[in-house]
Amino acid sequence: MNCSEMDKYIPLFIDDKLAGDELGEFLKHIDECSSCLEEMETSFLVKEAIVRLENGGSFDLYSELVDKIKVMKQCYSMHVTVDMIRRSILVLASLSILSLLVWMAIM
């Protein structure tokens, strides 16, 4: 993911609409690119500040953003783990079918 693509991904991240590989690429990019991280922080703070002003909510927005990034990293890590398990199951199923076919051919 490059910096020019971040304009479309930042709102999706803020609205919890990024998942899977896109989420992983986004998180990796903001870890490596301080200007995109700052852009995302600004977008998050502005959007949430408007909502909080209207609703009278709290204003510890930076901590909330840090927590959100941490939670989304955990979600992506879970996605990677589940995907690896799914692929392992497919490999095992394929090997089982292949073994059965070989056994049937021998008999």
Biopython code that builds the backbone (N, CA, C, O; Angstrom):
import numpy as np
from Bio.PDB.StructureBuilder import StructureBuilder

atoms = [
    (1, "MET", "N", (0.851, -1.176, 0.000)),
    (1, "MET", "CA", (0.000, 0.000, 0.000)),
    (1, "MET", "C", (0.894, 1.234, 0.000)),
    (1, "MET", "O", (1.882, 1.299, 0.731)),
    (2, "ASN", "N", (0.538, 2.201, -0.820)),
    (2, "ASN", "CA", (1.340, 3.422, -0.870)),
    (2, "ASN", "C", (0.552, 4.606, -0.299)),
    (2, "ASN", "O", (-0.644, 4.499, -0.031)),
    (3, "CYS", "N", (1.227, 5.705, -0.124)),
    (3, "CYS", "CA", (0.632, 6.878, 0.520)),
    (3, "CYS", "C", (-0.580, 7.416, -0.236)),
    (3, "CYS", "O", (-1.529, 7.898, 0.382)),
    (4, "SER", "N", (-0.557, 7.340, -1.552)),
    (4, "SER", "CA", (-1.680, 7.874, -2.323)),
    (4, "SER", "C", (-2.968, 7.070, -2.112)),
    (4, "SER", "O", (-4.063, 7.607, -2.280)),
    (5, "GLU", "N", (-2.849, 5.806, -1.751)),
    (5, "GLU", "CA", (-4.031, 4.969, -1.497)),
    (5, "GLU", "C", (-4.627, 5.204, -0.110)),
    (5, "GLU", "O", (-5.769, 4.823, 0.149)),
    (6, "MET", "N", (-3.872, 5.817, 0.763)),
    (6, "MET", "CA", (-4.309, 5.973, 2.147)),
    (6, "MET", "C", (-5.559, 6.843, 2.276)),
    (6, "MET", "O", (-6.339, 6.656, 3.209)),
    (7, "ASP", "N", (-5.764, 7.787, 1.358)),
    (7, "ASP", "CA", (-6.936, 8.656, 1.443)),
    (7, "ASP", "C", (-8.240, 7.860, 1.456)),
    (7, "ASP", "O", (-9.196, 8.251, 2.125)),
    (8, "LYS", "N", (-8.285, 6.759, 0.729)),
    (8, "LYS", "CA", (-9.515, 5.963, 0.725)),
    (8, "LYS", "C", (-9.566, 4.977, 1.898)),
    (8, "LYS", "O", (-10.653, 4.585, 2.324)),
    (9, "TYR", "N", (-8.408, 4.576, 2.423)),
    (9, "TYR", "CA", (-8.393, 3.588, 3.503)),
    (9, "TYR", "C", (-8.542, 4.192, 4.896)),
    (9, "TYR", "O", (-9.044, 3.526, 5.801)),
    (10, "ILE", "N", (-8.121, 5.424, 5.082)),
    (10, "ILE", "CA", (-8.214, 6.048, 6.408)),
    (10, "ILE", "C", (-9.661, 6.095, 6.903)),
    (10, "ILE", "O", (-9.917, 5.667, 8.028)),
    (11, "PRO", "N", (-10.626, 6.599, 6.112)),
    (11, "PRO", "CA", (-12.013, 6.598, 6.603)),
    (11, "PRO", "C", (-12.554, 5.196, 6.865)),
    (11, "PRO", "O", (-13.324, 4.981, 7.800)),
    (12, "LEU", "N", (-12.143, 4.249, 6.032)),
    (12, "LEU", "CA", (-12.590, 2.866, 6.251)),
    (12, "LEU", "C", (-12.063, 2.326, 7.571)),
    (12, "LEU", "O", (-12.789, 1.643, 8.294)),
    (13, "PHE", "N", (-10.805, 2.622, 7.896)),
    (13, "PHE", "CA", (-10.232, 2.182, 9.169)),
    (13, "PHE", "C", (-10.959, 2.834, 10.335)),
    (13, "PHE", "O", (-11.319, 2.160, 11.300)),
    (14, "ILE", "N", (-11.175, 4.129, 10.250)),
    (14, "ILE", "CA", (-11.839, 4.855, 11.338)),
    (14, "ILE", "C", (-13.242, 4.310, 11.571)),
    (14, "ILE", "O", (-13.700, 4.248, 12.711)),
    (15, "ASP", "N", (-13.924, 3.915, 10.507)),
    (15, "ASP", "CA", (-15.287, 3.389, 10.620)),
    (15, "ASP", "C", (-15.335, 1.874, 10.810)),
    (15, "ASP", "O", (-16.403, 1.274, 10.690)),
    (16, "ASP", "N", (-14.193, 1.247, 11.106)),
    (16, "ASP", "CA", (-14.110, -0.203, 11.328)),
    (16, "ASP", "C", (-14.586, -1.013, 10.128)),
    (16, "ASP", "O", (-15.257, -2.033, 10.284)),
    (17, "LYS", "N", (-14.236, -0.558, 8.942)),
    (17, "LYS", "CA", (-14.661, -1.255, 7.729)),
    (17, "LYS", "C", (-13.498, -1.872, 6.968)),
    (17, "LYS", "O", (-13.656, -2.267, 5.813)),
    (18, "LEU", "N", (-12.346, -1.960, 7.593)),
    (18, "LEU", "CA", (-11.204, -2.643, 6.989)),
    (18, "LEU", "C", (-11.041, -3.997, 7.673)),
    (18, "LEU", "O", (-11.190, -4.112, 8.889)),
    (19, "ALA", "N", (-10.737, -5.004, 6.888)),
    (19, "ALA", "CA", (-10.530, -6.334, 7.452)),
    (19, "ALA", "C", (-9.550, -7.097, 6.570)),
    (19, "ALA", "O", (-9.215, -6.670, 5.465)),
    (20, "GLY", "N", (-9.112, -8.211, 7.076)),
    (20, "GLY", "CA", (-8.273, -9.103, 6.295)),
    (20, "GLY", "C", (-6.959, -8.491, 5.864)),
    (20, "GLY", "O", (-6.314, -7.760, 6.616)),
    (21, "ASP", "N", (-6.577, -8.800, 4.645)),
    (21, "ASP", "CA", (-5.287, -8.349, 4.122)),
    (21, "ASP", "C", (-5.208, -6.832, 3.984)),
    (21, "ASP", "O", (-4.147, -6.242, 4.191)),
    (22, "GLU", "N", (-6.344, -6.190, 3.631)),
    (22, "GLU", "CA", (-6.334, -4.729, 3.537)),
    (22, "GLU", "C", (-6.011, -4.105, 4.888)),
    (22, "GLU", "O", (-5.249, -3.141, 4.968)),
    (23, "LEU", "N", (-6.596, -4.659, 5.951)),
    (23, "LEU", "CA", (-6.302, -4.158, 7.294)),
    (23, "LEU", "C", (-4.829, -4.357, 7.613)),
    (23, "LEU", "O", (-4.189, -3.452, 8.148)),
    (24, "GLY", "N", (-4.286, -5.513, 7.298)),
    (24, "GLY", "CA", (-2.879, -5.788, 7.553)),
    (24, "GLY", "C", (-1.961, -4.834, 6.809)),
    (24, "GLY", "O", (-0.989, -4.332, 7.373)),
    (25, "GLU", "N", (-2.267, -4.586, 5.546)),
    (25, "GLU", "CA", (-1.450, -3.656, 4.758)),
    (25, "GLU", "C", (-1.549, -2.238, 5.314)),
    (25, "GLU", "O", (-0.550, -1.522, 5.381)),
    (26, "PHE", "N", (-2.755, -1.836, 5.713)),
    (26, "PHE", "CA", (-2.954, -0.508, 6.286)),
    (26, "PHE", "C", (-2.151, -0.352, 7.576)),
    (26, "PHE", "O", (-1.442, 0.639, 7.750)),
    (27, "LEU", "N", (-2.258, -1.323, 8.474)),
    (27, "LEU", "CA", (-1.539, -1.256, 9.750)),
    (27, "LEU", "C", (-0.031, -1.233, 9.535)),
    (27, "LEU", "O", (0.690, -0.499, 10.212)),
    (28, "LYS", "N", (0.434, -2.029, 8.603)),
    (28, "LYS", "CA", (1.870, -2.035, 8.305)),
    (28, "LYS", "C", (2.311, -0.674, 7.785)),
    (28, "LYS", "O", (3.363, -0.162, 8.168)),
    (29, "HIS", "N", (1.499, -0.097, 6.912)),
    (29, "HIS", "CA", (1.867, 1.190, 6.331)),
    (29, "HIS", "C", (1.923, 2.288, 7.396)),
    (29, "HIS", "O", (2.866, 3.079, 7.410)),
    (30, "ILE", "N", (0.931, 2.348, 8.284)),
    (30, "ILE", "CA", (0.967, 3.419, 9.292)),
    (30, "ILE", "C", (2.066, 3.188, 10.316)),
    (30, "ILE", "O", (2.517, 4.137, 10.958)),
    (31, "ASP", "N", (2.507, 1.938, 10.482)),
    (31, "ASP", "CA", (3.665, 1.672, 11.347)),
    (31, "ASP", "C", (4.950, 2.218, 10.724)),
    (31, "ASP", "O", (5.867, 2.634, 11.432)),
    (32, "GLU", "N", (5.004, 2.211, 9.404)),
    (32, "GLU", "CA", (6.231, 2.599, 8.694)),
    (32, "GLU", "C", (6.218, 4.039, 8.177)),
    (32, "GLU", "O", (7.278, 4.583, 7.868)),
    (33, "CYS", "N", (5.049, 4.663, 8.077)),
    (33, "CYS", "CA", (4.940, 5.984, 7.458)),
    (33, "CYS", "C", (4.341, 6.989, 8.448)),
    (33, "CYS", "O", (3.135, 6.996, 8.691)),
    (34, "SER", "N", (5.194, 7.821, 9.005)),
    (34, "SER", "CA", (4.725, 8.766, 10.018)),
    (34, "SER", "C", (3.772, 9.809, 9.443)),
    (34, "SER", "O", (2.884, 10.273, 10.159)),
    (35, "SER", "N", (3.924, 10.191, 8.187)),
    (35, "SER", "CA", (3.017, 11.201, 7.638)),
    (35, "SER", "C", (1.606, 10.635, 7.454)),
    (35, "SER", "O", (0.629, 11.344, 7.698)),
    (36, "CYS", "N", (1.480, 9.390, 7.037)),
    (36, "CYS", "CA", (0.153, 8.771, 6.915)),
    (36, "CYS", "C", (-0.457, 8.515, 8.295)),
    (36, "CYS", "O", (-1.669, 8.639, 8.470)),
    (37, "LEU", "N", (0.370, 8.162, 9.262)),
    (37, "LEU", "CA", (-0.123, 8.000, 10.627)),
    (37, "LEU", "C", (-0.665, 9.328, 11.140)),
    (37, "LEU", "O", (-1.735, 9.365, 11.749)),
    (38, "GLU", "N", (0.056, 10.410, 10.901)),
    (38, "GLU", "CA", (-0.418, 11.733, 11.328)),
    (38, "GLU", "C", (-1.720, 12.110, 10.618)),
    (38, "GLU", "O", (-2.627, 12.672, 11.231)),
    (39, "GLU", "N", (-1.805, 11.801, 9.337)),
    (39, "GLU", "CA", (-3.036, 12.065, 8.579)),
    (39, "GLU", "C", (-4.206, 11.291, 9.171)),
    (39, "GLU", "O", (-5.301, 11.833, 9.326)),
    (40, "MET", "N", (-3.973, 10.024, 9.501)),
    (40, "MET", "CA", (-5.023, 9.207, 10.080)),
    (40, "MET", "C", (-5.403, 9.727, 11.466)),
    (40, "MET", "O", (-6.588, 9.783, 11.796)),
    (41, "GLU", "N", (-4.419, 10.107, 12.278)),
    (41, "GLU", "CA", (-4.699, 10.658, 13.605)),
    (41, "GLU", "C", (-5.554, 11.918, 13.491)),
    (41, "GLU", "O", (-6.520, 12.086, 14.235)),
    (42, "THR", "N", (-5.202, 12.793, 12.569)),
    (42, "THR", "CA", (-5.955, 14.038, 12.389)),
    (42, "THR", "C", (-7.389, 13.742, 11.971)),
    (42, "THR", "O", (-8.326, 14.329, 12.512)),
    (43, "SER", "N", (-7.566, 12.844, 11.020)),
    (43, "SER", "CA", (-8.913, 12.481, 10.564)),
    (43, "SER", "C", (-9.738, 11.896, 11.703)),
    (43, "SER", "O", (-10.906, 12.243, 11.878)),
    (44, "PHE", "N", (-9.118, 11.005, 12.477)),
    (44, "PHE", "CA", (-9.811, 10.388, 13.606)),
    (44, "PHE", "C", (-10.197, 11.442, 14.643)),
    (44, "PHE", "O", (-11.338, 11.475, 15.104)),
    (45, "LEU", "N", (-9.256, 12.295, 15.004)),
    (45, "LEU", "CA", (-9.511, 13.291, 16.038)),
    (45, "LEU", "C", (-10.604, 14.268, 15.620)),
    (45, "LEU", "O", (-11.468, 14.611, 16.427)),
    (46, "VAL", "N", (-10.574, 14.717, 14.376)),
    (46, "VAL", "CA", (-11.603, 15.647, 13.905)),
    (46, "VAL", "C", (-12.974, 14.984, 13.911)),
    (46, "VAL", "O", (-13.941, 15.549, 14.422)),
    (47, "LYS", "N", (-13.053, 13.790, 13.345)),
    (47, "LYS", "CA", (-14.348, 13.102, 13.279)),
    (47, "LYS", "C", (-14.907, 12.832, 14.673)),
    (47, "LYS", "O", (-16.074, 13.115, 14.943)),
    (48, "GLU", "N", (-14.086, 12.294, 15.544)),
    (48, "GLU", "CA", (-14.551, 11.966, 16.889)),
    (48, "GLU", "C", (-14.847, 13.210, 17.712)),
    (48, "GLU", "O", (-15.781, 13.206, 18.513)),
    (49, "ALA", "N", (-14.072, 14.273, 17.533)),
    (49, "ALA", "CA", (-14.327, 15.500, 18.284)),
    (49, "ALA", "C", (-15.699, 16.067, 17.934)),
    (49, "ALA", "O", (-16.426, 16.535, 18.810)),
    (50, "ILE", "N", (-16.047, 16.022, 16.656)),
    (50, "ILE", "CA", (-17.371, 16.512, 16.247)),
    (50, "ILE", "C", (-18.470, 15.691, 16.899)),
    (50, "ILE", "O", (-19.443, 16.243, 17.411)),
    (51, "VAL", "N", (-18.318, 14.375, 16.881)),
    (51, "VAL", "CA", (-19.316, 13.490, 17.497)),
    (51, "VAL", "C", (-19.408, 13.768, 18.996)),
    (51, "VAL", "O", (-20.506, 13.858, 19.544)),
    (52, "ARG", "N", (-18.257, 13.905, 19.660)),
    (52, "ARG", "CA", (-18.248, 14.136, 21.111)),
    (52, "ARG", "C", (-18.852, 15.486, 21.469)),
    (52, "ARG", "O", (-19.548, 15.600, 22.478)),
    (53, "LEU", "N", (-18.601, 16.504, 20.665)),
    (53, "LEU", "CA", (-19.191, 17.818, 20.932)),
    (53, "LEU", "C", (-20.711, 17.754, 20.859)),
    (53, "LEU", "O", (-21.418, 18.359, 21.665)),
    (54, "GLU", "N", (-21.195, 17.003, 19.869)),
    (54, "GLU", "CA", (-22.646, 16.869, 19.711)),
    (54, "GLU", "C", (-23.274, 16.053, 20.835)),
    (54, "GLU", "O", (-24.393, 16.334, 21.264)),
    (55, "ASN", "N", (-22.544, 15.037, 21.312)),
    (55, "ASN", "CA", (-23.100, 14.117, 22.308)),
    (55, "ASN", "C", (-22.602, 14.361, 23.727)),
    (55, "ASN", "O", (-23.081, 13.723, 24.664)),
    (56, "GLY", "N", (-21.659, 15.263, 23.899)),
    (56, "GLY", "CA", (-21.140, 15.540, 25.236)),
    (56, "GLY", "C", (-20.265, 14.435, 25.795)),
    (56, "GLY", "O", (-20.236, 14.229, 27.008)),
    (57, "GLY", "N", (-19.552, 13.723, 24.940)),
    (57, "GLY", "CA", (-18.711, 12.612, 25.379)),
    (57, "GLY", "C", (-17.336, 13.064, 25.859)),
    (57, "GLY", "O", (-17.046, 14.260, 25.910)),
    (58, "SER", "N", (-16.502, 12.104, 26.207)),
    (58, "SER", "CA", (-15.153, 12.376, 26.712)),
    (58, "SER", "C", (-14.225, 12.789, 25.563)),
    (58, "SER", "O", (-14.561, 12.630, 24.389)),
    (59, "PHE", "N", (-13.049, 13.322, 25.926)),
    (59, "PHE", "CA", (-12.130, 13.817, 24.913)),
    (59, "PHE", "C", (-10.728, 13.238, 25.030)),
    (59, "PHE", "O", (-9.767, 13.925, 24.684)),
    (60, "ASP", "N", (-10.568, 12.016, 25.499)),
    (60, "ASP", "CA", (-9.260, 11.375, 25.513)),
    (60, "ASP", "C", (-9.098, 10.605, 24.202)),
    (60, "ASP", "O", (-8.902, 9.389, 24.195)),
    (61, "LEU", "N", (-9.183, 11.332, 23.113)),
    (61, "LEU", "CA", (-9.252, 10.715, 21.787)),
    (61, "LEU", "C", (-7.955, 10.054, 21.368)),
    (61, "LEU", "O", (-7.984, 9.002, 20.729)),
    (62, "TYR", "N", (-6.832, 10.634, 21.705)),
    (62, "TYR", "CA", (-5.559, 10.043, 21.288)),
    (62, "TYR", "C", (-5.396, 8.648, 21.900)),
    (62, "TYR", "O", (-4.991, 7.710, 21.213)),
    (63, "SER", "N", (-5.711, 8.516, 23.186)),
    (63, "SER", "CA", (-5.627, 7.196, 23.831)),
    (63, "SER", "C", (-6.584, 6.210, 23.190)),
    (63, "SER", "O", (-6.265, 5.032, 23.034)),
    (64, "GLU", "N", (-7.749, 6.693, 22.823)),
    (64, "GLU", "CA", (-8.717, 5.821, 22.157)),
    (64, "GLU", "C", (-8.205, 5.357, 20.803)),
    (64, "GLU", "O", (-8.409, 4.207, 20.416)),
    (65, "LEU", "N", (-7.542, 6.250, 20.087)),
    (65, "LEU", "CA", (-6.979, 5.871, 18.794)),
    (65, "LEU", "C", (-5.865, 4.844, 18.962)),
    (65, "LEU", "O", (-5.796, 3.872, 18.210)),
    (66, "VAL", "N", (-5.006, 5.052, 19.933)),
    (66, "VAL", "CA", (-3.928, 4.085, 20.206)),
    (66, "VAL", "C", (-4.534, 2.729, 20.547)),
    (66, "VAL", "O", (-4.054, 1.699, 20.074)),
    (67, "ASP", "N", (-5.590, 2.723, 21.369)),
    (67, "ASP", "CA", (-6.269, 1.466, 21.720)),
    (67, "ASP", "C", (-6.905, 0.826, 20.493)),
    (67, "ASP", "O", (-6.855, -0.393, 20.329)),
    (68, "LYS", "N", (-7.503, 1.645, 19.631)),
    (68, "LYS", "CA", (-8.135, 1.124, 18.408)),
    (68, "LYS", "C", (-7.100, 0.451, 17.518)),
    (68, "LYS", "O", (-7.349, -0.630, 16.985)),
    (69, "ILE", "N", (-5.946, 1.078, 17.354)),
    (69, "ILE", "CA", (-4.892, 0.493, 16.524)),
    (69, "ILE", "C", (-4.437, -0.832, 17.129)),
    (69, "ILE", "O", (-4.214, -1.802, 16.405)),
    (70, "LYS", "N", (-4.299, -0.876, 18.443)),
    (70, "LYS", "CA", (-3.874, -2.111, 19.115)),
    (70, "LYS", "C", (-4.900, -3.230, 18.894)),
    (70, "LYS", "O", (-4.529, -4.363, 18.586)),
    (71, "VAL", "N", (-6.177, -2.912, 19.052)),
    (71, "VAL", "CA", (-7.235, -3.911, 18.860)),
    (71, "VAL", "C", (-7.270, -4.389, 17.409)),
    (71, "VAL", "O", (-7.438, -5.581, 17.152)),
    (72, "MET", "N", (-7.113, -3.467, 16.467)),
    (72, "MET", "CA", (-7.141, -3.858, 15.061)),
    (72, "MET", "C", (-5.936, -4.723, 14.697)),
    (72, "MET", "O", (-6.046, -5.602, 13.842)),
    (73, "LYS", "N", (-4.798, -4.487, 15.327)),
    (73, "LYS", "CA", (-3.640, -5.357, 15.109)),
    (73, "LYS", "C", (-3.926, -6.758, 15.633)),
    (73, "LYS", "O", (-3.528, -7.747, 15.017)),
    (74, "GLN", "N", (-4.612, -6.847, 16.766)),
    (74, "GLN", "CA", (-4.986, -8.160, 17.302)),
    (74, "GLN", "C", (-5.973, -8.856, 16.364)),
    (74, "GLN", "O", (-5.871, -10.061, 16.135)),
    (75, "CYS", "N", (-6.927, -8.097, 15.824)),
    (75, "CYS", "CA", (-7.895, -8.670, 14.879)),
    (75, "CYS", "C", (-7.179, -9.205, 13.636)),
    (75, "CYS", "O", (-7.489, -10.293, 13.152)),
    (76, "TYR", "N", (-6.232, -8.440, 13.132)),
    (76, "TYR", "CA", (-5.505, -8.893, 11.946)),
    (76, "TYR", "C", (-4.677, -10.130, 12.262)),
    (76, "TYR", "O", (-4.600, -11.048, 11.445)),
    (77, "SER", "N", (-4.066, -10.164, 13.422)),
    (77, "SER", "CA", (-3.289, -11.330, 13.822)),
    (77, "SER", "C", (-4.189, -12.569, 13.882)),
    (77, "SER", "O", (-3.782, -13.656, 13.473)),
    (78, "MET", "N", (-5.405, -12.401, 14.391)),
    (78, "MET", "CA", (-6.357, -13.512, 14.443)),
    (78, "MET", "C", (-6.737, -13.936, 13.026)),
    (78, "MET", "O", (-6.860, -15.130, 12.750)),
    (79, "HIS", "N", (-6.922, -12.980, 12.137)),
    (79, "HIS", "CA", (-7.237, -13.286, 10.743)),
    (79, "HIS", "C", (-6.132, -14.139, 10.115)),
    (79, "HIS", "O", (-6.411, -15.123, 9.430)),
    (80, "VAL", "N", (-4.889, -13.757, 10.351)),
    (80, "VAL", "CA", (-3.742, -14.495, 9.791)),
    (80, "VAL", "C", (-3.731, -15.916, 10.348)),
    (80, "VAL", "O", (-3.509, -16.870, 9.603)),
    (81, "THR", "N", (-3.967, -16.064, 11.649)),
    (81, "THR", "CA", (-3.974, -17.384, 12.281)),
    (81, "THR", "C", (-5.084, -18.262, 11.712)),
    (81, "THR", "O", (-4.851, -19.425, 11.385)),
    (82, "VAL", "N", (-6.285, -17.712, 11.595)),
    (82, "VAL", "CA", (-7.418, -18.478, 11.054)),
    (82, "VAL", "C", (-7.157, -18.866, 9.607)),
    (82, "VAL", "O", (-7.476, -19.982, 9.196)),
    (83, "ASP", "N", (-6.583, -17.963, 8.836)),
    (83, "ASP", "CA", (-6.272, -18.269, 7.446)),
    (83, "ASP", "C", (-5.236, -19.384, 7.350)),
    (83, "ASP", "O", (-5.339, -20.251, 6.482)),
    (84, "MET", "N", (-4.243, -19.370, 8.230)),
    (84, "MET", "CA", (-3.229, -20.424, 8.236)),
    (84, "MET", "C", (-3.856, -21.772, 8.616)),
    (84, "MET", "O", (-3.514, -22.799, 8.029)),
    (85, "ILE", "N", (-4.758, -21.771, 9.580)),
    (85, "ILE", "CA", (-5.447, -23.009, 9.975)),
    (85, "ILE", "C", (-6.293, -23.526, 8.812)),
    (85, "ILE", "O", (-6.301, -24.724, 8.526)),
    (86, "ARG", "N", (-7.006, -22.615, 8.143)),
    (86, "ARG", "CA", (-7.832, -23.018, 6.999)),
    (86, "ARG", "C", (-6.985, -23.655, 5.904)),
    (86, "ARG", "O", (-7.359, -24.681, 5.334)),
    (87, "ARG", "N", (-5.838, -23.036, 5.614)),
    (87, "ARG", "CA", (-4.953, -23.586, 4.582)),
    (87, "ARG", "C", (-4.397, -24.946, 5.001)),
    (87, "ARG", "O", (-4.261, -25.843, 4.169)),
    (88, "SER", "N", (-4.078, -25.102, 6.272)),
    (88, "SER", "CA", (-3.561, -26.384, 6.770)),
    (88, "SER", "C", (-4.605, -27.480, 6.633)),
    (88, "SER", "O", (-4.291, -28.610, 6.258)),
    (89, "ILE", "N", (-5.849, -27.134, 6.942)),
    (89, "ILE", "CA", (-6.935, -28.104, 6.811)),
    (89, "ILE", "C", (-7.105, -28.509, 5.350)),
    (89, "ILE", "O", (-7.312, -29.686, 5.054)),
    (90, "LEU", "N", (-7.021, -27.556, 4.446)),
    (90, "LEU", "CA", (-7.140, -27.883, 3.018)),
    (90, "LEU", "C", (-6.008, -28.797, 2.551)),
    (90, "LEU", "O", (-6.234, -29.726, 1.775)),
    (91, "VAL", "N", (-4.793, -28.530, 3.025)),
    (91, "VAL", "CA", (-3.654, -29.387, 2.662)),
    (91, "VAL", "C", (-3.859, -30.789, 3.216)),
    (91, "VAL", "O", (-3.649, -31.774, 2.509)),
    (92, "LEU", "N", (-4.271, -30.884, 4.481)),
    (92, "LEU", "CA", (-4.498, -32.204, 5.084)),
    (92, "LEU", "C", (-5.616, -32.959, 4.371)),
    (92, "LEU", "O", (-5.510, -34.165, 4.151)),
    (93, "ALA", "N", (-6.681, -32.256, 4.012)),
    (93, "ALA", "CA", (-7.778, -32.909, 3.294)),
    (93, "ALA", "C", (-7.297, -33.401, 1.930)),
    (93, "ALA", "O", (-7.643, -34.503, 1.505)),
    (94, "SER", "N", (-6.508, -32.588, 1.253)),
    (94, "SER", "CA", (-5.976, -32.994, -0.054)),
    (94, "SER", "C", (-5.070, -34.209, 0.075)),
    (94, "SER", "O", (-5.139, -35.128, -0.742)),
    (95, "LEU", "N", (-4.226, -34.217, 1.093)),
    (95, "LEU", "CA", (-3.343, -35.367, 1.315)),
    (95, "LEU", "C", (-4.146, -36.619, 1.656)),
    (95, "LEU", "O", (-3.799, -37.719, 1.225)),
    (96, "SER", "N", (-5.208, -36.454, 2.421)),
    (96, "SER", "CA", (-6.061, -37.602, 2.761)),
    (96, "SER", "C", (-6.712, -38.178, 1.518)),
    (96, "SER", "O", (-6.750, -39.396, 1.344)),
    (97, "ILE", "N", (-7.216, -37.328, 0.665)),
    (97, "ILE", "CA", (-7.853, -37.791, -0.574)),
    (97, "ILE", "C", (-6.825, -38.460, -1.479)),
    (97, "ILE", "O", (-7.098, -39.507, -2.066)),
    (98, "LEU", "N", (-5.659, -37.865, -1.590)),
    (98, "LEU", "CA", (-4.596, -38.455, -2.404)),
    (98, "LEU", "C", (-4.193, -39.829, -1.861)),
    (98, "LEU", "O", (-4.015, -40.772, -2.632)),
    (99, "SER", "N", (-4.049, -39.941, -0.547)),
    (99, "SER", "CA", (-3.708, -41.224, 0.073)),
    (99, "SER", "C", (-4.779, -42.265, -0.203)),
    (99, "SER", "O", (-4.470, -43.420, -0.496)),
    (100, "LEU", "N", (-6.034, -41.859, -0.108)),
    (100, "LEU", "CA", (-7.140, -42.778, -0.376)),
    (100, "LEU", "C", (-7.122, -43.237, -1.834)),
    (100, "LEU", "O", (-7.344, -44.415, -2.113)),
    (101, "LEU", "N", (-6.863, -42.332, -2.748)),
    (101, "LEU", "CA", (-6.802, -42.698, -4.167)),
    (101, "LEU", "C", (-5.642, -43.658, -4.446)),
    (101, "LEU", "O", (-5.794, -44.616, -5.205)),
    (102, "VAL", "N", (-4.498, -43.400, -3.838)),
    (102, "VAL", "CA", (-3.348, -44.287, -3.999)),
    (102, "VAL", "C", (-3.669, -45.667, -3.424)),
    (102, "VAL", "O", (-3.372, -46.688, -4.044)),
    (103, "TRP", "N", (-4.268, -45.689, -2.252)),
    (103, "TRP", "CA", (-4.633, -46.964, -1.613)),
    (103, "TRP", "C", (-5.615, -47.732, -2.487)),
    (103, "TRP", "O", (-5.491, -48.946, -2.646)),
    (104, "MET", "N", (-6.602, -47.016, -3.060)),
    (104, "MET", "CA", (-7.588, -47.681, -3.908)),
    (104, "MET", "C", (-6.947, -48.208, -5.196)),
    (104, "MET", "O", (-7.358, -49.247, -5.712)),
    (105, "ALA", "N", (-5.946, -47.498, -5.712)),
    (105, "ALA", "CA", (-5.269, -47.921, -6.930)),
    (105, "ALA", "C", (-4.439, -49.193, -6.673)),
    (105, "ALA", "O", (-4.322, -50.056, -7.544)),
    (106, "ILE", "N", (-3.872, -49.291, -5.475)),
    (106, "ILE", "CA", (-3.071, -50.466, -5.112)),
    (106, "ILE", "C", (-3.950, -51.684, -4.936)),
    (106, "ILE", "O", (-3.559, -52.796, -5.289)),
    (107, "MET", "N", (-5.118, -51.481, -4.401)),
    (107, "MET", "CA", (-6.012, -52.606, -4.142)),
    (107, "MET", "C", (-6.651, -53.018, -5.413)),
    (107, "MET", "O", (-7.449, -53.956, -5.427)),
]
sb = StructureBuilder()
sb.init_structure("model")
sb.init_model(0)
sb.init_chain("A")
sb.init_seg("    ")
for serial, (resi, resn, name, xyz) in enumerate(atoms, 1):
    if name == "N":
        sb.init_residue(resn, " ", resi, " ")
    sb.init_atom(name, np.array(xyz, "f"), 0.0, 1.0, " ", f" {name:<3s}", serial, name[0])
structure = sb.get_structure()
